[in-house]
Amino acid sequence: MRINPKLLIAIILVLVAHPADALPVSSNFGSSVSEQAYADFLAFFQGGSLAPTNITFTIDPQLRSVYANQIKRDTLASVRMWSDDRAPSVKLGVYAAPTQHFQFIYNYMKQVMPPARLAGGWLDEKLQRSKTESSGFYGGGAPGNSVNGDDVFMVYVPNKYPINDAHWNSVVSHEYVHVVQRHIFQGSMAPMQCWEREGQANYIGWSYSGRASAVSFAIAWKAQIRDLDQARIYTKTQKFSKVYWQQWFLKNEFQDVSKDCEPVDNYVVGALAFQYLYGTYGHVKVETFLHNLRDAVQPCGDGGPTIIASCIAARDIAFTSAFGISLHDAYSKFAQHIVSELHWATTS
């Protein structure tokens, strides 16, 4: 009998796991939870499938080869890493260009994406930003399935952008998480709150960015946490207040997820919450939670304000079933972890 290597790794992690406060903490991490989360990610990353992939890269010739090669390499690693949730044989189209020539991506998206996937003018907004912020605007997008039903994501980076920048190095892995999320949820992201949607992608992206070593991870993770300070969403007192962060999650339960999730706190606070989940429960239970959420699609409708109350209850059932703790009880644990990580990033 052939044993799935990812399952074997997950079983080993569960068997060797200890209560968080009993784990030794390396000086490279802010807590035993963050240390265990990093170990869990590395096991997940190294357990990827080597099955043949079905990726088509459409890359603007004007994009420097150093970025094009990195995008190809990171995409392949991501497809293999997530092979249990999305088979490598599923067709994927990747579109890439330098920010200075975002028009290349724009033209292809207009050709291959259904008009409904471009609603709201988000692609036009990116095109405008590419013109006004051509030297510093980078990122990606996973708008859903093409008119042919293929999974799609796009990536853009300014030519001459620092190749070792931790933010940039997280982008491809981040966007591929959204491809996987859409695959799991069969296109509808309504059951996922913004902190879940962007937080998981950011957590995986930044872990991938720091995969070379614990030191690399610490540098990348602190860079991400500093994004919160730059966003100025809190006072100094609120920054280290457990109550403040608990309330942050409670308020987000009523967020209209049919709108965009762009505020940076969804990305960073969400990533910290997922770091707690991966570090405390492991990858298998987090994936169980996502699949539970998929079954909550019906009461969540489109995630808009008229249906929020029923969706809150559905999300809580999905969460409790996976982790054995309610979302409200988890918020206090998220909050304590966030305060701890913010203190570590500020003082170490």
C-alpha positions as a LaTeX table, in Angstrom:
\begin{tabular}{lrrr}
\hline
Residue & $x$ (\AA) & $y$ (\AA) & $z$ (\AA) \\
\hline
Met1 & 0.00 & 0.00 & 0.00 \\
Arg2 & 1.35 & 3.43 & $-0.95$ \\
Ile3 & 1.18 & 6.02 & 1.82 \\
Asn4 & 0.53 & 9.64 & 0.91 \\
Pro5 & 3.73 & 11.47 & 2.03 \\
Lys6 & 1.79 & 14.58 & 3.10 \\
Leu7 & $-0.49$ & 12.49 & 5.27 \\
Leu8 & 2.51 & 10.74 & 6.82 \\
Ile9 & 4.17 & 14.05 & 7.60 \\
Ala10 & 0.95 & 15.41 & 9.09 \\
Ile11 & 0.61 & 12.32 & 11.31 \\
Ile12 & 4.19 & 12.68 & 12.50 \\
Leu13 & 3.62 & 16.34 & 13.33 \\
Val14 & 0.55 & 15.47 & 15.38 \\
Leu15 & 2.41 & 12.72 & 17.22 \\
Val16 & 5.36 & 14.91 & 18.14 \\
Ala17 & 3.35 & 18.06 & 18.94 \\
His18 & 3.34 & 19.32 & 22.54 \\
Pro19 & 1.29 & 21.98 & 24.28 \\
Ala20 & 2.42 & 25.36 & 23.00 \\
Asp21 & 3.83 & 26.53 & 26.33 \\
Ala22 & 5.99 & 23.41 & 26.60 \\
Leu23 & 7.83 & 23.88 & 23.31 \\
Pro24 & 11.34 & 25.36 & 23.27 \\
Val25 & 11.45 & 28.68 & 21.43 \\
Ser26 & 14.26 & 29.54 & 19.05 \\
Ser27 & 15.50 & 33.12 & 19.22 \\
Asn28 & 14.36 & 33.46 & 15.59 \\
Phe29 & 10.69 & 33.19 & 16.56 \\
Gly30 & 8.30 & 35.20 & 18.68 \\
Ser31 & 6.66 & 32.23 & 20.39 \\
Ser32 & 6.47 & 28.46 & 20.45 \\
Val33 & 3.29 & 28.73 & 18.35 \\
Ser34 & 5.09 & 30.62 & 15.58 \\
Glu35 & 7.98 & 28.15 & 15.72 \\
Gln36 & 5.63 & 25.17 & 15.38 \\
Ala37 & 3.72 & 26.92 & 12.57 \\
Tyr38 & 6.97 & 27.33 & 10.62 \\
Ala39 & 7.83 & 23.64 & 11.10 \\
Asp40 & 4.32 & 22.73 & 9.94 \\
Phe41 & 4.75 & 24.87 & 6.81 \\
Leu42 & 8.10 & 23.30 & 5.93 \\
Ala43 & 6.60 & 19.82 & 6.23 \\
Phe44 & 3.73 & 20.91 & 3.98 \\
Phe45 & 6.11 & 22.47 & 1.46 \\
Gln46 & 8.45 & 19.49 & 1.34 \\
Gly47 & 5.59 & 17.00 & 0.97 \\
Gly48 & 4.43 & 18.29 & $-2.40$ \\
Ser49 & 3.55 & 16.03 & $-5.32$ \\
Leu50 & 5.96 & 15.46 & $-8.22$ \\
Ala51 & 3.12 & 14.61 & $-10.61$ \\
Pro52 & 3.16 & 16.32 & $-14.03$ \\
Thr53 & 1.65 & 19.80 & $-14.01$ \\
Asn54 & $-0.57$ & 21.56 & $-16.56$ \\
Ile55 & 0.61 & 25.17 & $-16.48$ \\
Thr56 & 0.64 & 27.61 & $-19.40$ \\
Phe57 & 2.76 & 30.72 & $-18.90$ \\
Thr58 & 1.97 & 33.79 & $-20.97$ \\
Ile59 & 4.78 & 36.21 & $-20.19$ \\
Asp60 & 5.46 & 39.59 & $-21.73$ \\
Pro61 & 8.87 & 39.50 & $-23.50$ \\
Gln62 & 9.60 & 42.84 & $-21.83$ \\
Leu63 & 9.69 & 41.19 & $-18.38$ \\
Arg64 & 13.28 & 40.53 & $-17.37$ \\
Ser65 & 14.19 & 36.84 & $-17.34$ \\
Val66 & 15.18 & 36.91 & $-13.67$ \\
Tyr67 & 11.55 & 37.67 & $-12.73$ \\
Ala68 & 10.05 & 35.39 & $-15.36$ \\
Asn69 & 12.13 & 32.45 & $-14.13$ \\
Gln70 & 11.22 & 33.18 & $-10.51$ \\
Ile71 & 7.52 & 33.32 & $-11.35$ \\
Lys72 & 7.75 & 29.96 & $-13.13$ \\
Arg73 & 9.71 & 28.40 & $-10.27$ \\
Asp74 & 7.37 & 29.71 & $-7.55$ \\
Thr75 & 4.27 & 28.69 & $-9.49$ \\
Leu76 & 5.54 & 25.14 & $-9.95$ \\
Ala77 & 6.42 & 24.88 & $-6.24$ \\
Ser78 & 2.96 & 26.16 & $-5.28$ \\
Val79 & 1.10 & 23.76 & $-7.59$ \\
Arg80 & 3.04 & 20.85 & $-6.12$ \\
Met81 & 2.66 & 22.04 & $-2.54$ \\
Trp82 & $-1.14$ & 22.23 & $-2.80$ \\
Ser83 & $-1.61$ & 19.02 & $-4.78$ \\
Asp84 & $-3.96$ & 17.48 & $-2.18$ \\
Asp85 & $-6.45$ & 20.33 & $-2.64$ \\
Arg86 & $-6.00$ & 21.01 & $-6.35$ \\
Ala87 & $-4.62$ & 18.34 & $-8.67$ \\
Pro88 & $-1.48$ & 19.41 & $-10.63$ \\
Ser89 & $-3.21$ & 18.14 & $-13.79$ \\
Val90 & $-5.89$ & 20.88 & $-13.58$ \\
Lys91 & $-5.15$ & 23.49 & $-16.22$ \\
Leu92 & $-3.69$ & 26.77 & $-14.98$ \\
Gly93 & $-2.96$ & 29.92 & $-17.00$ \\
Val94 & $-0.39$ & 32.36 & $-15.59$ \\
Tyr95 & $-0.01$ & 35.85 & $-17.05$ \\
Ala96 & 2.97 & 38.03 & $-16.16$ \\
Ala97 & 4.44 & 41.36 & $-17.22$ \\
Pro98 & 6.53 & 44.21 & $-15.90$ \\
Thr99 & 4.43 & 46.84 & $-14.14$ \\
Gln100 & 5.65 & 49.32 & $-16.75$ \\
His101 & 3.76 & 47.25 & $-19.34$ \\
Phe102 & 0.71 & 46.11 & $-17.36$ \\
Gln103 & $-1.24$ & 46.71 & $-20.55$ \\
Phe104 & $-0.02$ & 43.26 & $-21.66$ \\
Ile105 & $-1.87$ & 41.58 & $-18.76$ \\
Tyr106 & $-4.84$ & 43.90 & $-19.15$ \\
Asn107 & $-5.33$ & 42.94 & $-22.79$ \\
Tyr108 & $-5.18$ & 39.22 & $-22.04$ \\
Met109 & $-7.54$ & 39.47 & $-19.08$ \\
Lys110 & $-10.08$ & 41.21 & $-21.29$ \\
Gln111 & $-9.81$ & 38.32 & $-23.76$ \\
Val112 & $-9.81$ & 35.30 & $-21.44$ \\
Met113 & $-11.97$ & 36.33 & $-18.46$ \\
Pro114 & $-15.78$ & 36.43 & $-18.42$ \\
Pro115 & $-17.04$ & 40.03 & $-18.05$ \\
Ala116 & $-18.56$ & 39.16 & $-14.66$ \\
Arg117 & $-15.06$ & 38.44 & $-13.29$ \\
Leu118 & $-13.97$ & 41.94 & $-14.27$ \\
Ala119 & $-16.98$ & 43.70 & $-12.72$ \\
Gly120 & $-16.34$ & 46.70 & $-10.51$ \\
Gly121 & $-13.46$ & 48.04 & $-12.58$ \\
Trp122 & $-10.70$ & 46.49 & $-10.48$ \\
Leu123 & $-8.60$ & 45.67 & $-13.53$ \\
Asp124 & $-8.88$ & 49.23 & $-14.83$ \\
Glu125 & $-7.77$ & 50.49 & $-11.40$ \\
Lys126 & $-4.66$ & 48.31 & $-11.58$ \\
Leu127 & $-3.91$ & 49.61 & $-15.05$ \\
Gln128 & $-4.13$ & 53.18 & $-13.80$ \\
Arg129 & $-1.87$ & 52.45 & $-10.82$ \\
Ser130 & 0.66 & 50.82 & $-13.12$ \\
Lys131 & 0.94 & 54.11 & $-14.95$ \\
Thr132 & 1.24 & 56.34 & $-11.90$ \\
Glu133 & 3.33 & 53.98 & $-9.70$ \\
Ser134 & 5.36 & 52.14 & $-12.31$ \\
Ser135 & 8.52 & 51.84 & $-10.19$ \\
Gly136 & 6.94 & 50.51 & $-6.99$ \\
Phe137 & 3.66 & 48.81 & $-7.81$ \\
Tyr138 & 3.84 & 45.00 & $-7.82$ \\
Gly139 & 1.46 & 42.20 & $-6.98$ \\
Gly140 & $-0.99$ & 39.84 & $-8.58$ \\
Gly141 & $-4.56$ & 38.67 & $-8.82$ \\
Ala142 & $-6.55$ & 35.45 & $-9.02$ \\
Pro143 & $-9.82$ & 36.53 & $-10.66$ \\
Gly144 & $-11.29$ & 33.06 & $-11.10$ \\
Asn145 & $-11.86$ & 30.82 & $-14.10$ \\
Ser146 & $-11.41$ & 31.87 & $-17.70$ \\
Val147 & $-14.10$ & 31.58 & $-20.36$ \\
Asn148 & $-12.68$ & 28.11 & $-21.04$ \\
Gly149 & $-12.97$ & 27.12 & $-17.37$ \\
Asp150 & $-9.22$ & 27.24 & $-16.70$ \\
Asp151 & $-7.82$ & 28.56 & $-13.44$ \\
Val152 & $-6.07$ & 31.90 & $-13.92$ \\
Phe153 & $-3.77$ & 34.19 & $-12.03$ \\
Met154 & $-1.58$ & 37.15 & $-12.96$ \\
Val155 & 1.64 & 38.64 & $-11.60$ \\
Tyr156 & 3.34 & 41.97 & $-12.24$ \\
Val157 & 6.56 & 43.52 & $-10.94$ \\
Pro158 & 8.58 & 46.55 & $-12.01$ \\
Asn159 & 11.69 & 45.72 & $-13.97$ \\
Lys160 & 14.69 & 46.54 & $-11.71$ \\
Tyr161 & 12.65 & 45.81 & $-8.55$ \\
Pro162 & 14.84 & 44.23 & $-5.79$ \\
Ile163 & 14.71 & 40.50 & $-6.49$ \\
Asn164 & 15.32 & 39.61 & $-2.83$ \\
Asp165 & 12.54 & 41.79 & $-1.42$ \\
Ala166 & 10.52 & 39.69 & 1.05 \\
His167 & 7.23 & 41.27 & $-0.01$ \\
Trp168 & 7.78 & 40.50 & $-3.68$ \\
Asn169 & 8.95 & 36.95 & $-2.95$ \\
Ser170 & 5.61 & 36.15 & $-1.30$ \\
Val171 & 3.42 & 37.23 & $-4.22$ \\
Val172 & 3.21 & 34.12 & $-6.42$ \\
Ser173 & 2.59 & 31.78 & $-3.49$ \\
His174 & $-0.02$ & 34.21 & $-2.10$ \\
Glu175 & $-1.93$ & 34.37 & $-5.37$ \\
Tyr176 & $-1.86$ & 30.63 & $-5.84$ \\
Val177 & $-3.53$ & 30.20 & $-2.44$ \\
His178 & $-6.44$ & 32.19 & $-3.88$ \\
Val179 & $-6.54$ & 29.80 & $-6.84$ \\
Val180 & $-6.78$ & 26.92 & $-4.38$ \\
Gln181 & $-9.42$ & 28.70 & $-2.31$ \\
Arg182 & $-11.57$ & 29.25 & $-5.39$ \\
His183 & $-11.06$ & 25.62 & $-6.34$ \\
Ile184 & $-12.18$ & 24.41 & $-2.90$ \\
Phe185 & $-15.15$ & 26.79 & $-2.81$ \\
Gln186 & $-16.09$ & 26.12 & $-6.42$ \\
Gly187 & $-15.80$ & 29.80 & $-7.27$ \\
Ser188 & $-17.78$ & 31.37 & $-4.42$ \\
Met189 & $-15.60$ & 33.02 & $-1.75$ \\
Ala190 & $-18.62$ & 34.25 & 0.23 \\
Pro191 & $-18.13$ & 31.91 & 3.22 \\
Met192 & $-14.62$ & 33.30 & 3.84 \\
Gln193 & $-14.28$ & 36.48 & 5.83 \\
Cys194 & $-11.69$ & 38.89 & 4.47 \\
Trp195 & $-9.21$ & 38.04 & 7.22 \\
Glu196 & $-9.59$ & 34.35 & 6.32 \\
Arg197 & $-9.30$ & 34.88 & 2.57 \\
Glu198 & $-6.32$ & 37.20 & 2.63 \\
Gly199 & $-4.85$ & 35.99 & 5.92 \\
Gln200 & $-4.31$ & 32.43 & 4.75 \\
Ala201 & $-2.82$ & 33.64 & 1.47 \\
Asn202 & $-0.54$ & 36.07 & 3.27 \\
Tyr203 & 0.54 & 33.52 & 5.87 \\
Ile204 & 1.47 & 30.95 & 3.21 \\
Gly205 & 3.07 & 33.59 & 0.98 \\
Trp206 & 5.28 & 34.97 & 3.73 \\
Ser207 & 6.20 & 31.51 & 4.98 \\
Tyr208 & 7.21 & 30.63 & 1.42 \\
Ser209 & 9.23 & 33.84 & 1.23 \\
Gly210 & 11.14 & 32.81 & 4.36 \\
Arg211 & 11.41 & 29.09 & 3.60 \\
Ala212 & 15.21 & 29.08 & 3.20 \\
Ser213 & 15.89 & 29.35 & 6.94 \\
Ala214 & 14.43 & 30.42 & 10.27 \\
Val215 & 16.45 & 33.63 & 9.99 \\
Ser216 & 15.00 & 34.35 & 6.55 \\
Phe217 & 11.51 & 33.72 & 7.88 \\
Ala218 & 12.01 & 36.05 & 10.86 \\
Ile219 & 13.16 & 38.85 & 8.54 \\
Ala220 & 10.17 & 38.31 & 6.22 \\
Trp221 & 7.64 & 37.98 & 9.04 \\
Lys222 & 8.81 & 41.19 & 10.73 \\
Ala223 & 8.63 & 42.99 & 7.39 \\
Gln224 & 4.99 & 41.96 & 7.09 \\
Ile225 & 4.13 & 42.95 & 10.66 \\
Arg226 & 5.64 & 46.39 & 10.06 \\
Asp227 & 2.99 & 46.88 & 7.37 \\
Leu228 & 0.47 & 47.21 & 10.20 \\
Asp229 & 2.36 & 50.11 & 11.75 \\
Gln230 & 2.49 & 51.84 & 8.38 \\
Ala231 & $-1.27$ & 51.37 & 7.99 \\
Arg232 & $-1.84$ & 53.21 & 11.32 \\
Ile233 & $-4.96$ & 51.30 & 12.27 \\
Tyr234 & $-4.25$ & 51.51 & 16.00 \\
Thr235 & $-2.74$ & 53.65 & 18.71 \\
Lys236 & 0.28 & 52.47 & 20.70 \\
Thr237 & $-2.04$ & 51.39 & 23.53 \\
Gln238 & $-4.35$ & 49.48 & 21.18 \\
Lys239 & $-1.41$ & 47.75 & 19.52 \\
Phe240 & $-0.69$ & 45.73 & 22.65 \\
Ser241 & $-4.28$ & 45.39 & 23.84 \\
Lys242 & $-5.80$ & 41.92 & 23.74 \\
Val243 & $-9.29$ & 43.45 & 24.01 \\
Tyr244 & $-8.64$ & 45.67 & 20.98 \\
Trp245 & $-7.80$ & 42.67 & 18.78 \\
Gln246 & $-10.72$ & 40.61 & 20.07 \\
Gln247 & $-13.02$ & 43.44 & 19.09 \\
Trp248 & $-11.31$ & 43.66 & 15.70 \\
Phe249 & $-12.39$ & 40.09 & 14.92 \\
Leu250 & $-15.89$ & 40.61 & 16.31 \\
Lys251 & $-16.44$ & 43.69 & 14.15 \\
Asn252 & $-15.22$ & 41.82 & 11.10 \\
Glu253 & $-17.98$ & 39.26 & 11.49 \\
Phe254 & $-20.32$ & 41.90 & 10.03 \\
Gln255 & $-18.05$ & 42.81 & 7.14 \\
Asp256 & $-19.60$ & 42.80 & 3.67 \\
Val257 & $-17.32$ & 40.28 & 1.96 \\
Ser258 & $-18.95$ & 40.93 & $-1.39$ \\
Lys259 & $-16.85$ & 44.13 & $-1.38$ \\
Asp260 & $-13.07$ & 44.17 & $-1.69$ \\
Cys261 & $-10.79$ & 43.02 & 1.12 \\
Glu262 & $-7.98$ & 45.47 & 0.40 \\
Pro263 & $-7.35$ & 47.12 & 3.81 \\
Val264 & $-3.94$ & 45.87 & 4.94 \\
Asp265 & $-5.15$ & 44.68 & 8.35 \\
Asn266 & $-7.14$ & 41.88 & 6.66 \\
Tyr267 & $-3.85$ & 40.62 & 5.26 \\
Val268 & $-1.59$ & 40.95 & 8.28 \\
Val269 & $-3.97$ & 40.35 & 11.19 \\
Gly270 & $-5.44$ & 37.47 & 9.22 \\
Ala271 & $-1.95$ & 36.02 & 8.64 \\
Leu272 & $-1.23$ & 36.18 & 12.37 \\
Ala273 & $-4.49$ & 34.35 & 13.09 \\
Phe274 & $-3.58$ & 31.63 & 10.60 \\
Gln275 & $-0.12$ & 31.38 & 12.10 \\
Tyr276 & $-1.84$ & 30.60 & 15.41 \\
Leu277 & $-4.10$ & 28.01 & 13.76 \\
Tyr278 & $-1.31$ & 26.26 & 11.87 \\
Gly279 & 1.01 & 26.38 & 14.88 \\
Thr280 & $-1.59$ & 25.10 & 17.32 \\
Tyr281 & $-3.62$ & 22.62 & 15.24 \\
Gly282 & $-1.58$ & 21.87 & 12.13 \\
His283 & $-2.25$ & 21.88 & 8.40 \\
Val284 & $-4.72$ & 18.99 & 8.32 \\
Lys285 & $-7.19$ & 20.66 & 10.68 \\
Val286 & $-6.91$ & 23.99 & 8.89 \\
Glu287 & $-7.78$ & 22.24 & 5.63 \\
Thr288 & $-10.69$ & 20.53 & 7.39 \\
Phe289 & $-11.94$ & 23.98 & 8.40 \\
Leu290 & $-11.81$ & 25.22 & 4.79 \\
His291 & $-13.75$ & 22.22 & 3.56 \\
Asn292 & $-16.28$ & 22.74 & 6.35 \\
Leu293 & $-16.63$ & 26.33 & 5.20 \\
Arg294 & $-17.30$ & 25.14 & 1.67 \\
Asp295 & $-20.40$ & 23.41 & 3.00 \\
Ala296 & $-21.50$ & 26.77 & 4.47 \\
Val297 & $-21.88$ & 28.34 & 1.01 \\
Gln298 & $-25.67$ & 28.10 & 0.95 \\
Pro299 & $-26.45$ & 30.19 & 4.08 \\
Cys300 & $-23.74$ & 32.68 & 3.12 \\
Gly301 & $-25.31$ & 33.62 & $-0.22$ \\
Asp302 & $-23.01$ & 36.21 & $-1.77$ \\
Gly303 & $-21.60$ & 37.28 & 1.59 \\
Gly304 & $-23.43$ & 40.60 & 1.37 \\
Pro305 & $-25.04$ & 42.53 & 4.25 \\
Thr306 & $-28.54$ & 41.07 & 3.90 \\
Ile307 & $-27.34$ & 37.56 & 4.71 \\
Ile308 & $-24.54$ & 38.19 & 7.24 \\
Ala309 & $-26.36$ & 36.93 & 10.34 \\
Ser310 & $-26.98$ & 33.45 & 8.97 \\
Cys311 & $-23.45$ & 33.29 & 7.58 \\
Ile312 & $-21.93$ & 34.08 & 11.00 \\
Ala313 & $-23.63$ & 31.03 & 12.46 \\
Ala314 & $-22.56$ & 28.82 & 9.55 \\
Arg315 & $-18.94$ & 29.93 & 9.85 \\
Asp316 & $-18.92$ & 29.22 & 13.58 \\
Ile317 & $-20.23$ & 25.69 & 13.05 \\
Ala318 & $-17.54$ & 25.07 & 10.42 \\
Phe319 & $-14.83$ & 26.40 & 12.73 \\
Thr320 & $-15.97$ & 24.56 & 15.86 \\
Ser321 & $-16.28$ & 21.28 & 13.97 \\
Ala322 & $-12.66$ & 21.56 & 12.77 \\
Phe323 & $-10.93$ & 22.89 & 15.89 \\
Gly324 & $-13.17$ & 21.95 & 18.79 \\
Ile325 & $-13.45$ & 25.57 & 19.89 \\
Ser326 & $-15.89$ & 28.30 & 18.87 \\
Leu327 & $-14.80$ & 31.29 & 16.85 \\
His328 & $-15.58$ & 33.64 & 19.74 \\
Asp329 & $-13.37$ & 31.62 & 22.07 \\
Ala330 & $-10.67$ & 31.53 & 19.42 \\
Tyr331 & $-10.67$ & 35.32 & 19.06 \\
Ser332 & $-9.14$ & 35.75 & 22.52 \\
Lys333 & $-6.42$ & 33.25 & 21.61 \\
Phe334 & $-5.77$ & 35.02 & 18.30 \\
Ala335 & $-5.59$ & 38.31 & 20.18 \\
Gln336 & $-3.04$ & 37.04 & 22.69 \\
His337 & $-0.89$ & 35.65 & 19.89 \\
Ile338 & $-1.10$ & 38.90 & 17.93 \\
Val339 & $-0.03$ & 40.95 & 20.95 \\
Ser340 & 2.88 & 38.55 & 21.50 \\
Glu341 & 4.03 & 38.71 & 17.87 \\
Leu342 & 3.73 & 42.49 & 17.71 \\
His343 & 5.81 & 42.79 & 20.87 \\
Trp344 & 8.44 & 40.41 & 19.43 \\
Ala345 & 8.60 & 42.28 & 16.12 \\
Thr346 & 8.93 & 45.60 & 17.93 \\
Thr347 & 11.52 & 44.72 & 20.54 \\
Ser348 & 13.73 & 41.97 & 19.09 \\
\hline
\end{tabular}
